[in-house]
Amino acid sequence: MKTSTNPYAYANNILIAIVSAIFGYNLYQAIVHPDNSNIGISLILVVLTSVMIRKYGHKQTKDSQKNN
C-alpha cells in the first residue's frame, strides 16, 4: 500500500504554530493591557490561516493497486 504525502503538511504545522503564538500573545495583551492590543489584526490572521489550511490541507488520493 502506497501512502501519499502532502507537501504542505510541514508548512501548515509551522504556520499554525506561529499564528497560535501571535494570537495567544495578542489575547494576553487584550486581557492585561487593553490599550496595547491588536486583537483585530490577530483575528484576521487566524481567519486567513484557516482558509489556507482548508485550501491546501490534506487531500486523500486513491490507491491504484488492487488488493489480492
C-alpha positions as CSV (number, residue, x, y, z in Angstrom):
1,M,0.0,0.0,0.0
2,K,1.4,3.3,-1.0
3,T,1.0,6.2,1.3
4,S,0.5,9.7,-0.1
5,T,2.2,12.7,1.4
6,N,1.1,16.2,1.5
7,P,3.8,18.7,0.5
8,Y,2.1,21.4,2.5
9,A,1.8,19.5,5.8
10,Y,5.0,20.7,7.3
11,A,4.4,24.3,6.3
12,N,0.9,24.1,7.7
13,N,2.2,22.9,11.0
14,I,4.7,25.7,11.2
15,L,2.0,28.3,10.1
16,I,-0.4,27.0,12.8
17,A,2.3,27.3,15.5
18,I,3.3,30.9,14.5
19,V,-0.3,32.1,14.3
20,S,-1.2,30.4,17.6
21,A,1.7,32.2,19.3
22,I,0.8,35.6,17.8
23,F,-2.8,35.2,18.7
24,G,-2.0,34.0,22.2
25,Y,0.3,36.9,22.8
26,N,-2.3,39.4,21.5
27,L,-5.1,37.8,23.5
28,Y,-2.9,38.2,26.6
29,Q,-2.3,41.8,25.7
30,A,-6.0,42.4,25.3
31,I,-6.7,41.0,28.8
32,V,-3.8,42.5,30.7
33,H,-3.1,45.7,28.7
34,P,-6.1,46.6,26.5
35,D,-4.5,49.8,25.2
36,N,-1.6,47.8,23.6
37,S,-3.6,45.0,22.0
38,N,-4.0,44.2,18.3
39,I,-6.7,41.5,18.7
40,G,-8.5,42.5,15.5
41,I,-5.4,42.0,13.3
42,S,-4.8,38.7,15.0
43,L,-8.3,37.5,14.3
44,I,-7.9,38.4,10.6
45,L,-4.6,36.4,10.7
46,V,-6.4,33.4,12.2
47,V,-9.1,33.5,9.6
48,L,-6.6,33.7,6.7
49,T,-4.7,30.8,8.2
50,S,-7.9,28.7,8.5
51,V,-8.7,29.4,4.8
52,M,-5.2,28.5,3.7
53,I,-5.2,25.3,5.7
54,R,-8.6,24.2,4.2
55,K,-7.4,25.1,0.7
56,Y,-4.0,23.3,0.9
57,G,-4.9,20.8,3.6
58,H,-4.7,17.1,3.4
59,K,-6.2,15.6,0.3
60,Q,-6.6,11.9,0.1
61,T,-5.6,10.1,-3.1
62,K,-7.0,6.7,-4.1
63,D,-4.5,3.8,-4.3
64,S,-4.4,2.4,-7.9
65,Q,-3.2,-1.0,-6.7
66,K,-5.8,-3.7,-6.3
67,N,-5.8,-5.8,-3.1
68,N,-5.5,-9.6,-3.8
